[in-house]
């Protein structure tokens, strides 16, 4: 019974914190960049390049998928030999 009340109290504390968190997180909107509106609107993100990080992420995802596939292959191969 003690464990049940502990779980209920912790759940209520977490729910209360989650309800109050958005109020604490509100902030004023940041001011627009200095070059905003001079010759038109500035591009979103300020023209930050994304290509390098994208290729690294895709390479890591392919390596992870290849390792998982190889492990499955080895497991099935071992079970066929038994």
N, C-alpha and C positions, 0 to 999 in steps of 0.2 A: 504494500500500500504506500510505503514511503517513496518507493521508486516512481510510482504513478504520479504522486503529487510533485515530485522533483521535475518530472518531464513536463507536467502541466505548467508549472511556474516558469521553467526555462522557455517553453514555447510562448507563453504570454509575454515574457520579457523581450524575446526576439521579435514577436509581432508588433509590440509597442515601439521598439526601436526602428523597425522597418516603416512604420507609419509616420514617425517623426523625422526620419532621415531626409525625405524630399524637402521639407521646410528648411533644413539646415543647408542643403545643397544649392538653394537658389542664389543666383548671383546676377549682377547687372550685365547687360550685353556688352561685349568688348567694343571699343570704338573701331570704325572702319579703318583700313590701311591708308597711309598717306597718299598713295597713288590711286586711290579708289575714286572714280568719277571724273578724273582729269580728261581722259580721252576715251571714256567708256568704262564699263565695269571691269574690274580686275578678275582674272581667271580664278576659279575655285582652287584653293590650296596654294596659290601663288606660283603655279607652274612647277611644282616639285616633281622631280622624276620618280617614277615608281618602278620602272623596268628592272633594275638590278635586284631589288628585294623580291620582286615577283618571281624572277627566274631562280633565285635561291630557294624560295619557298616551294616552288614546283619541283626542283631537284630533290629537296629533302622529302617531299611527299612521295616521289617516285622511289627513292631509296627505301623509305619505310614500307611502302607497298611491296617492293621486291623482296625485302627481308621477310615480311609476313608470308608472302607466297612461297618463298624458299622453305620456311619452317613448316608450312602445311605440306609441301611436297615431301620433305624429309620424314614427317610423321606418317604420312600415308605409305611411303616407301617402306618404312620400318614395319608398319602393321601388315603389309603384304608379305614380307619376308618371314614373319612369325608364324 
